[in-house]
Amino acid sequence: MGWKVIIAPSAQSDLADIVRYIAQHNSDTAIRLGYELFASCRYGAKLRTT
């Protein structure tokens, strides 16, 4: 059984700020980073504890 991961609104806002900042220099990298961070959270939710 995985964990339920809740991304707090403040964390979502922080991520959006980070992605916007990076996008000023490299928009492709910013988009990839945003997707990868959320994918990591989803992956972490699927991990099982032993």
TIMI-2910 file (N, C-alpha, C, CB; in pm, 1 decimal, decimal comma, always signed):
<rs>
+----------+----------+----------+----------+----------+----------+----------+----------+----------+----------+----------+----------+------+
!      n_x !      n_y !      n_z !     ca_x !     ca_y !     ca_z !      c_x !      c_y !      c_z !     cb_x !     cb_y !     cb_z ! resn !
+----------+----------+----------+----------+----------+----------+----------+----------+----------+----------+----------+----------+------+
!    +84,4 !   -117,9 !     +0,0 !     +0,0 !     +0,0 !     +0,0 !    +88,7 !   +124,0 !     +0,0 !    -95,9 !     +0,0 !   +121,9 !  Met !
!    +56,8 !   +219,9 !    -85,0 !   +135,7 !   +342,3 !    -93,3 !    +87,9 !   +445,8 !     +6,4 !   +130,2 !   +399,3 !   -233,5 !  Gly !
!   +159,1 !   +553,9 !    +10,9 !   +122,5 !   +665,0 !    +98,1 !    +40,2 !   +764,5 !    +19,5 !   +247,7 !   +732,9 !   +158,0 !  Trp !
!    -41,4 !   +838,9 !    +89,0 !   -113,3 !   +948,4 !    +26,3 !    -26,2 !  +1072,4 !    +39,5 !   -255,1 !   +969,8 !    +91,1 !  Lys !
!    +12,9 !  +1126,4 !    -72,8 !    +97,9 !  +1245,1 !    -73,1 !    +11,1 !  +1365,5 !   -104,2 !   +214,5 !  +1232,0 !   -176,2 !  Val !
!    +14,8 !  +1461,5 !    -15,3 !    -59,4 !  +1585,9 !    -34,7 !    +43,2 !  +1697,4 !    -51,1 !   -157,8 !  +1614,9 !    +85,8 !  Ile !
!    +36,0 !  +1764,4 !   -162,9 !   +128,2 !  +1875,3 !   -187,0 !    +55,8 !  +2002,0 !   -142,7 !   +173,3 !  +1883,6 !   -339,4 !  Ile !
!   +105,2 !  +2060,9 !    -37,4 !    +41,8 !  +2178,5 !    +21,4 !    +36,5 !  +2293,1 !    -79,6 !   +117,3 !  +2222,6 !   +148,1 !  Ala !
!    -66,7 !  +2375,8 !    -70,0 !    -75,9 !  +2490,1 !   -160,8 !    +49,1 !  +2578,6 !   -157,2 !   -197,9 !  +2573,1 !   -126,3 !  Pro !
!   +107,2 !  +2594,6 !    -40,1 !   +228,6 !  +2676,8 !    -31,1 !   +345,6 !  +2611,3 !   -105,0 !   +266,2 !  +2700,4 !   +116,4 !  Ser !
!   +351,7 !  +2478,0 !   -102,4 !   +456,4 !  +2406,9 !   -175,6 !   +434,0 !  +2419,8 !   -326,0 !   +460,1 !  +2258,3 !   -134,5 !  Ala !
!   +309,1 !  +2413,3 !   -369,5 !   +278,2 !  +2431,5 !   -511,3 !   +317,9 !  +2571,5 !   -557,4 !   +128,4 !  +2407,2 !   -537,5 !  Gln !
!   +290,2 !  +2668,1 !   -473,1 !   +326,2 !  +2806,1 !   -505,1 !   +477,7 !  +2822,7 !   -513,4 !   +268,2 !  +2902,0 !   -400,5 !  Ser !
!   +548,4 !  +2762,2 !   -419,7 !   +694,9 !  +2768,6 !   -420,7 !   +750,5 !  +2704,2 !   -547,7 !   +753,1 !  +2698,9 !   -295,7 !  Asp !
!   +695,9 !  +2589,4 !   -584,4 !   +741,2 !  +2521,2 !   -705,7 !   +716,0 !  +2608,7 !   -827,9 !   +670,2 !  +2385,1 !   -721,7 !  Leu !
!   +598,9 !  +2669,3 !   -834,8 !   +567,3 !  +2757,1 !   -948,1 !   +665,4 !  +2874,1 !   -954,4 !   +422,3 !  +2809,7 !   -937,2 !  Ala !
!   +699,4 !  +2930,3 !   -839,3 !   +797,0 !  +3040,7 !   -835,3 !   +933,1 !  +2995,1 !   -886,6 !   +810,7 !  +3095,7 !   -691,7 !  Asp !
!   +975,1 !  +2876,8 !   -844,2 !  +1104,9 !  +2823,1 !   -887,7 !  +1104,7 !  +2799,7 !  -1038,0 !  +1137,6 !  +2691,5 !   -813,5 !  Ile !
!   +997,8 !  +2739,2 !  -1088,2 !   +989,3 !  +2710,8 !  -1231,3 !   +988,1 !  +2841,1 !  -1311,3 !   +863,3 !  +2627,1 !  -1262,7 !  Val !
!   +913,9 !  +2940,2 !  -1265,3 !   +911,6 !  +3069,7 !  -1334,9 !  +1050,4 !  +3134,2 !  -1336,7 !   +810,4 !  +3164,7 !  -1268,0 !  Arg !
!  +1120,7 !  +3125,7 !  -1224,8 !  +1255,3 !  +3183,5 !  -1218,0 !  +1349,2 !  +3114,9 !  -1317,7 !  +1311,9 !  +3171,6 !  -1074,7 !  Tyr !
!  +1347,9 !  +2982,9 !  -1318,4 !  +1433,9 !  +2907,9 !  -1409,9 !  +1393,4 !  +2935,6 !  -1554,8 !  +1426,5 !  +2756,2 !  -1379,8 !  Ile !
!  +1263,8 !  +2951,5 !  -1579,2 !  +1213,9 !  +2975,2 !  -1715,1 !  +1266,9 !  +3105,7 !  -1773,8 !  +1061,8 !  +2977,1 !  -1715,3 !  Ala !
!  +1305,5 !  +3199,3 !  -1688,3 !  +1363,9 !  +3324,3 !  -1738,2 !  +1492,8 !  +3298,0 !  -1814,2 !  +1390,5 !  +3421,2 !  -1622,5 !  Gln !
!  +1559,1 !  +3187,7 !  -1778,9 !  +1687,6 !  +3154,1 !  -1840,3 !  +1675,5 !  +3038,2 !  -1938,5 !  +1789,5 !  +3119,9 !  -1733,0 !  His !
!  +1586,3 !  +2942,9 !  -1907,9 !  +1574,0 !  +2825,7 !  -1993,3 !  +1436,1 !  +2762,7 !  -1970,5 !  +1688,6 !  +2722,8 !  -1964,4 !  Asn !
!  +1343,0 !  +2794,5 !  -2057,6 !  +1205,0 !  +2749,7 !  -2036,6 !  +1190,0 !  +2598,4 !  -2048,2 !  +1113,2 !  +2817,2 !  -2136,3 !  Ser !
!  +1264,5 !  +2535,8 !  -2138,2 !  +1254,6 !  +2389,8 !  -2151,4 !  +1298,8 !  +2319,3 !  -2024,0 !  +1339,0 !  +2341,1 !  -2269,5 !  Asp !
!  +1407,5 !  +2365,4 !  -1965,7 !  +1456,6 !  +2306,3 !  -1840,8 !  +1356,6 !  +2328,4 !  -1728,4 !  +1593,3 !  +2365,7 !  -1802,5 !  Thr !
!  +1297,6 !  +2444,5 !  -1722,8 !  +1200,7 !  +2475,2 !  -1617,3 !  +1080,8 !  +2380,7 !  -1625,3 !  +1153,8 !  +2621,9 !  -1627,8 !  Ala !
!  +1031,9 !  +2357,9 !  -1745,2 !   +917,0 !  +2268,2 !  -1761,8 !   +953,8 !  +2126,7 !  -1720,1 !   +867,2 !  +2269,5 !  -1907,8 !  Ile !
!  +1068,7 !  +2079,8 !  -1763,8 !  +1111,8 !  +1943,8 !  -1727,3 !  +1127,8 !  +1930,6 !  -1576,5 !  +1244,3 !  +1908,1 !  -1797,5 !  Arg !
!  +1187,2 !  +2030,5 !  -1513,6 !  +1207,3 !  +2025,6 !  -1368,3 !  +1073,5 !  +2016,7 !  -1295,8 !  +1285,6 !  +2149,5 !  -1320,1 !  Leu !
!   +977,3 !  +2099,1 !  -1336,7 !   +845,9 !  +2096,6 !  -1273,0 !   +781,3 !  +1960,1 !  -1283,7 !   +755,4 !  +2201,1 !  -1334,5 !  Gly !
!   +783,4 !  +1902,1 !  -1402,9 !   +725,5 !  +1768,5 !  -1421,8 !   +799,4 !  +1662,6 !  -1340,2 !   +727,8 !  +1730,5 !  -1570,0 !  Tyr !
!   +931,0 !  +1670,2 !  -1338,4 !  +1010,2 !  +1570,0 !  -1265,5 !   +984,9 !  +1576,3 !  -1114,7 !  +1159,7 !  +1590,0 !  -1293,7 !  Glu !
!   +971,9 !  +1695,4 !  -1061,0 !   +945,9 !  +1707,5 !   -917,5 !   +810,3 !  +1647,6 !   -880,7 !   +951,7 !  +1854,5 !   -874,6 !  Leu !
!   +708,1 !  +1676,1 !   -960,4 !   +576,9 !  +1618,0 !   -932,3 !   +578,1 !  +1467,7 !   -954,4 !   +469,6 !  +1683,0 !  -1019,9 !  Phe !
!   +649,6 !  +1422,3 !  -1056,6 !   +659,3 !  +1277,5 !  -1080,6 !   +727,9 !  +1208,8 !   -963,1 !   +736,5 !  +1248,6 !  -1211,8 !  Ala !
!   +827,7 !  +1273,1 !   -905,7 !   +897,2 !  +1216,1 !   -790,0 !   +802,2 !  +1202,3 !   -671,3 !  +1018,2 !  +1303,4 !   -751,2 !  Ser !
!   +716,1 !  +1299,2 !   -653,0 !   +617,4 !  +1291,1 !   -543,5 !   +522,1 !  +1175,2 !   -567,0 !   +537,9 !  +1423,4 !   -530,8 !  Cys !
!   +475,6 !  +1161,1 !   -690,0 !   +383,8 !  +1050,4 !   -720,7 !   +453,5 !   +916,5 !   -702,0 !   +330,1 !  +1062,3 !   -864,8 !  Arg !
!   +579,7 !   +907,9 !   -744,0 !   +654,9 !   +783,9 !   -727,8 !   +671,3 !   +751,5 !   -579,3 !   +792,9 !   +794,5 !   -796,7 !  Tyr !
!   +704,2 !   +850,7 !   -499,9 !   +719,7 !   +830,8 !   -355,6 !   +593,2 !   +779,6 !   -291,3 !   +761,3 !   +959,5 !   -289,0 !  Gly !
!   +478,6 !   +821,5 !   -344,1 !   +351,2 !   +776,3 !   -289,2 !   +328,0 !   +628,4 !   -316,4 !   +236,8 !   +858,2 !   -346,9 !  Ala !
!   +391,7 !   +575,0 !   -419,9 !   +371,5 !   +434,0 !   -455,0 !   +464,3 !   +339,6 !   -379,1 !   +391,5 !   +414,9 !   -603,3 !  Lys !
!   +567,0 !   +393,9 !   -313,6 !   +660,4 !   +308,7 !   -240,9 !   +592,4 !   +241,6 !   -122,7 !   +780,5 !   +389,6 !   -193,2 !  Leu !
!   +631,7 !   +123,6 !    -93,7 !   +576,8 !    +50,4 !    +20,0 !   +679,6 !    +48,2 !   +131,6 !   +536,2 !    -93,7 !    -20,3 !  Arg !
!   +632,0 !    +50,0 !   +251,2 !   +720,5 !    +35,2 !   +366,6 !   +725,4 !   -112,0 !   +402,9 !   +672,3 !   +121,7 !   +488,0 !  Thr !
!   +838,0 !   -155,2 !   +453,9 !   +850,6 !   -295,7 !   +492,6 !   +861,3 !   -308,3 !   +642,4 !   +971,8 !   -360,1 !   +425,8 !  Thr !
+----------+----------+----------+----------+----------+----------+----------+----------+----------+----------+----------+----------+------+
</rs>
